[in-house]
Amino acid sequence: MKIPGVSFSLKRAIGVTRAKQQFSRATGIPTTKAGLERKIGQAVISAIFGKKK
């Protein structure tokens, strides 16, 4: 049984989350599945139709 409003994340406590955020910001490569799909999709659309302003 959980206490409402209280949660604990081992990854966040160890620092994995912060390391992933720093890597992502420094390289411009998203570390989430949705972010990668969005970035790849945008690249494909840009390659097909050219860049729009």
C-alpha positions as CSV (number, residue, x, y, z in Angstrom):
1,M,0.0,0.0,0.0
2,K,1.4,3.4,-1.0
3,I,1.1,6.7,0.7
4,P,-0.6,9.2,-1.6
5,G,1.7,12.0,-2.8
6,V,4.9,10.2,-1.8
7,S,7.1,8.5,-4.3
8,F,10.7,7.4,-4.7
9,S,12.8,6.9,-7.8
10,L,16.0,5.0,-7.5
11,K,17.3,6.3,-10.9
12,R,16.7,9.8,-9.8
13,A,18.4,9.2,-6.4
14,I,21.5,7.7,-8.1
15,G,21.7,10.5,-10.7
16,V,20.8,8.6,-13.9
17,T,18.0,11.1,-14.7
18,R,20.3,14.1,-14.4
19,A,23.1,12.4,-16.5
20,K,20.6,11.7,-19.3
21,Q,19.3,15.2,-19.2
22,Q,22.8,16.7,-19.4
23,F,23.8,14.3,-22.3
24,S,20.7,15.2,-24.2
25,R,21.2,18.9,-23.8
26,A,24.9,18.8,-24.7
27,T,24.5,16.6,-27.8
28,G,21.0,17.5,-29.0
29,I,20.1,13.8,-29.1
30,P,16.9,12.9,-27.2
31,T,17.1,10.0,-24.8
32,T,13.5,9.0,-24.7
33,K,11.7,6.8,-27.3
34,A,9.2,9.5,-28.1
35,G,11.9,12.1,-28.5
36,L,13.9,10.0,-30.9
37,E,10.8,9.2,-33.0
38,R,9.9,12.9,-33.2
39,K,13.5,13.9,-34.2
40,I,13.8,11.1,-36.8
41,G,10.3,11.9,-38.2
42,Q,11.2,15.6,-38.5
43,A,14.4,14.7,-40.3
44,V,12.6,12.5,-42.8
45,I,9.9,15.1,-43.5
46,S,12.6,17.8,-43.9
47,A,14.5,15.5,-46.4
48,I,11.4,14.8,-48.4
49,F,9.8,18.3,-48.5
50,G,12.7,20.5,-47.8
51,K,13.0,23.0,-44.9
52,K,10.1,25.4,-44.4
53,K,10.2,28.7,-42.7
